[in-house]
Amino acid sequence: MNYITNIPEPGDMKRLVIIGGGFAGLELAKKINKKQFQVVLIDKNNYYQFQPLFYQVASCGLEPSSISYPHRKNFQKSKNFHFRMCEAQLVVPEDKYVKTNIGDIKYDYLIIATGCDTNYFGNDSLKENTFPLKSVSESLLLRNRILLSFEEALSARNEDDLKEILSFVVVGGGATGVELAGALADMKKSILPKDYPETDFSKMDIHLVDASPRLLSGMSENASAGAAKALTKRGVIIHQDISVKSYEKPSVELSDGTRISSRNVFWVAGVKPNSIKGLSDTSYNRGRLSVNEYNQVNGYDNIFAIGDTSLLLSDSTPKGHPQVAQVALQMARQLAKNLNKTSDANKWTKFSYVDKGSLATIGRNAAVADLGKFRFGGWFAWWLWLFIHIISIVGMRNKVSIFIDWVWSYLNYDVSLRLFIRPKFNKMYKEE
Ligand SMILES: Cc1cc2nc3c(=O)[nH]c(=O)nc-3n(C[C@H](O)[C@H](O)[C@H](O)COP(=O)(O)OP(=O)(O)OC[C@H]3O[C@@H](n4cnc5c(N)ncnc54)[C@H](O)[C@@H]3O)c2cc1C
């Protein structure tokens, strides 16, 4: 064992280690009583990322710093709190420690909140050639790819070349796919003709490919129909109930035999859990960590999993909970309440999810909402979407800057962040 020595011993307190500072891990770190527990938060990034707005960074609407927040800043005033930027590699439950790339960390309680990563379902051609959207850095890469296309279009050698450059294929008809396709359609209409007057944007195609029978399959049929209508009105070509078979650049092959020539394939079609290895086989279920109603991982009293990586099966949730932010936040709050109250699990309250509803935006003045019995769309849903995202974002500066960016782009039909900034290769940056 190679323990990290510069984290002080917890003394009379118990040490609670949280792996992952996303929605679930960060909320738990905030809510846990730091007079009772010494908290060690580890994350491979030194900042929190607000994933629902990745597509806005990718489509030039927001700066990456507006949707990210440094972990250290969040906890500047907290005592008994320690952050280490590192990657957890293995849990050793017998000896109660976590192996990381910077050393080992002992725990009394371990919380695994590592979320998910992009799932290519074993298809290597898709992994190598498409652009995912699961981190701020990937959002920036996608933004660069989008901007580069319009520059490349100006030096297209012929019509086929131009078609390939100006075809955008978004794979995945969940909220992210719908939002990204809608944002591209808005750019095509209002911004691009002004920036690139020499380019004929009637040749720009936006395809949305979705393997499920309807868009936004986690929402109501009303929302699906509303999203499909709004996207079609914006010129998006929807390939419904069809999957992508392969992508050998520049040809995307769909399951119905259609081929689309495109240099821009954006993969937002699935996620897989980032569960840490080392626990007993019975703790994992399809890669996720099986938990009971107290979020204890199957087989362990002192190891918990919350958020996207956890799987809580019950009669009311035979397939588990949706992998969304509200589930992650509510699991974190319940667990913090239980641990703050007592170490006696018999006195804990079981987790029970309260579904507050879903919203998805399609573009300017267009969104769909399922809020309890209320299902509606249009500009009111869009304003509601804006409001809810502003209040949910972490950090006052971020709230203000997002508000200003959105008001500016609403009034000017413009997004201001069309900068193609690429890093010069440098050995100090390791791959994420
Ligand atoms: C593009 C996109 C759009 C989305 N839109 C919505 C939406 O509109 N509404 C909604 O409710 N949900 C949305 N979601 C889903 C939502 O973001 C997730 O449900 C939520 O982030 C889950 O929270 P979590 O804490 O479980 O995981 P995450 O928020 O993913 O956090 C996991 C954290 O763990 C860290 N980590 C992972 N592995 C390790 C390791 N080995 N060592 C150290 N650190 C590690 C990561 O760096 C990350 O900080 C969206 C997701 C994406 C990708």
The ligand as an SDF file (V2000), in Angstrom:
LIG
                    3D

 53 58  0  0  0  0  0  0  0  0999 V2000
  -24.9040   15.8270  -22.8310 C   0  0  0  0  0  0  0  0  0  0  0  0
  -25.7530   15.4480  -21.6380 C   0  0  0  0  0  0  0  0  0  0  0  0
  -26.9550   16.1050  -21.4280 C   0  0  0  0  0  0  0  0  0  0  0  0
  -27.7500   15.7600  -20.3350 C   0  0  0  0  0  0  0  0  0  0  0  0
  -28.9360   16.4470  -20.1410 N   0  0  0  0  0  0  0  0  0  0  0  0
  -29.6660   16.1890  -19.0480 C   0  0  0  0  0  0  0  0  0  0  0  0
  -30.8580   16.9310  -18.7830 C   0  0  0  0  0  0  0  0  0  0  0  0
  -31.2480   17.7970  -19.5680 O   0  0  0  0  0  0  0  0  0  0  0  0
  -31.5330   16.6500  -17.6310 N   0  0  0  0  0  0  0  0  0  0  0  0
  -31.1010   15.7070  -16.7490 C   0  0  0  0  0  0  0  0  0  0  0  0
  -31.7290   15.5110  -15.7070 O   0  0  0  0  0  0  0  0  0  0  0  0
  -30.0070   14.9710  -16.9790 N   0  0  0  0  0  0  0  0  0  0  0  0
  -29.2680   15.1940  -18.1040 C   0  0  0  0  0  0  0  0  0  0  0  0
  -28.1390   14.4720  -18.3410 N   0  0  0  0  0  0  0  0  0  0  0  0
  -27.7890   13.4020  -17.4090 C   0  0  0  0  0  0  0  0  0  0  0  0
  -27.1410   13.9500  -16.1630 C   0  0  0  0  0  0  0  0  0  0  0  0
  -26.0900   14.8270  -16.5180 O   0  0  0  0  0  0  0  0  0  0  0  0
  -26.6210   12.7830  -15.3350 C   0  0  0  0  0  0  0  0  0  0  0  0
  -27.7300   12.0050  -14.9490 O   0  0  0  0  0  0  0  0  0  0  0  0
  -25.8880   13.2720  -14.0980 C   0  0  0  0  0  0  0  0  0  0  0  0
  -24.7210   13.9760  -14.4740 O   0  0  0  0  0  0  0  0  0  0  0  0
  -25.5100   12.0760  -13.2040 C   0  0  0  0  0  0  0  0  0  0  0  0
  -24.8070   12.5530  -12.1180 O   0  0  0  0  0  0  0  0  0  0  0  0
  -23.6570   11.6580  -11.4620 P   0  0  0  0  0  0  0  0  0  0  0  0
  -23.1800   12.4280  -10.2870 O   0  0  0  0  0  0  0  0  0  0  0  0
  -24.1290   10.2790  -11.2740 O   0  0  0  0  0  0  0  0  0  0  0  0
  -22.5220   11.5850  -12.5660 O   0  0  0  0  0  0  0  0  0  0  0  0
  -21.6850   12.7560  -13.2380 P   0  0  0  0  0  0  0  0  0  0  0  0
  -22.3780   14.0530  -13.1190 O   0  0  0  0  0  0  0  0  0  0  0  0
  -21.3470   12.2500  -14.5850 O   0  0  0  0  0  0  0  0  0  0  0  0
  -20.3630   12.8360  -12.3720 O   0  0  0  0  0  0  0  0  0  0  0  0
  -19.4240   11.8280  -12.3380 C   0  0  0  0  0  0  0  0  0  0  0  0
  -18.1220   12.4180  -11.8330 C   0  0  0  0  0  0  0  0  0  0  0  0
  -17.2370   11.3450  -11.5560 O   0  0  0  0  0  0  0  0  0  0  0  0
  -15.9520   11.6600  -12.0300 C   0  0  0  0  0  0  0  0  0  0  0  0
  -15.2790   10.3680  -12.2540 N   0  0  0  0  0  0  0  0  0  0  0  0
  -15.6860    9.3620  -13.0610 C   0  0  0  0  0  0  0  0  0  0  0  0
  -14.8660    8.2990  -12.9490 N   0  0  0  0  0  0  0  0  0  0  0  0
  -13.9230    8.6530  -12.0500 C   0  0  0  0  0  0  0  0  0  0  0  0
  -12.7910    7.9980  -11.5020 C   0  0  0  0  0  0  0  0  0  0  0  0
  -12.4850    6.7500  -11.8480 N   0  0  0  0  0  0  0  0  0  0  0  0
  -12.0250    8.6530  -10.6150 N   0  0  0  0  0  0  0  0  0  0  0  0
  -12.3170    9.9280  -10.2510 C   0  0  0  0  0  0  0  0  0  0  0  0
  -13.3750   10.5920  -10.7300 N   0  0  0  0  0  0  0  0  0  0  0  0
  -14.1730    9.9750  -11.6070 C   0  0  0  0  0  0  0  0  0  0  0  0
  -16.2070   12.4810  -13.2810 C   0  0  0  0  0  0  0  0  0  0  0  0
  -15.0770   13.2920  -13.5940 O   0  0  0  0  0  0  0  0  0  0  0  0
  -17.4190   13.2950  -12.8620 C   0  0  0  0  0  0  0  0  0  0  0  0
  -17.0450   14.4990  -12.2460 O   0  0  0  0  0  0  0  0  0  0  0  0
  -27.3340   14.7830  -19.4290 C   0  0  0  0  0  0  0  0  0  0  0  0
  -26.1180   14.1250  -19.6470 C   0  0  0  0  0  0  0  0  0  0  0  0
  -25.3430   14.4620  -20.7440 C   0  0  0  0  0  0  0  0  0  0  0  0
  -24.0190   13.7730  -20.9860 C   0  0  0  0  0  0  0  0  0  0  0  0
  1  2  1  0
  2  3  1  0
  2 52  2  0
  3  4  2  0
  4  5  1  0
  4 50  1  0
  5  6  2  0
  6  7  1  0
  6 13  1  0
  7  8  2  0
  7  9  1  0
  9 10  1  0
 10 11  2  0
 10 12  1  0
 12 13  2  0
 13 14  1  0
 14 15  1  0
 14 50  1  0
 15 16  1  0
 16 17  1  0
 16 18  1  0
 18 19  1  0
 18 20  1  0
 20 21  1  0
 20 22  1  0
 22 23  1  0
 23 24  1  0
 24 25  2  0
 24 26  1  0
 24 27  1  0
 27 28  1  0
 28 29  2  0
 28 30  1  0
 28 31  1  0
 31 32  1  0
 32 33  1  0
 33 34  1  0
 33 48  1  0
 34 35  1  0
 35 36  1  0
 35 46  1  0
 36 37  1  0
 36 45  1  0
 37 38  2  0
 38 39  1  0
 39 40  1  0
 39 45  2  0
 40 41  1  0
 40 42  2  0
 42 43  1  0
 43 44  2  0
 44 45  1  0
 46 47  1  0
 46 48  1  0
 48 49  1  0
 50 51  2  0
 51 52  1  0
 52 53  1  0
M  END
$$$$
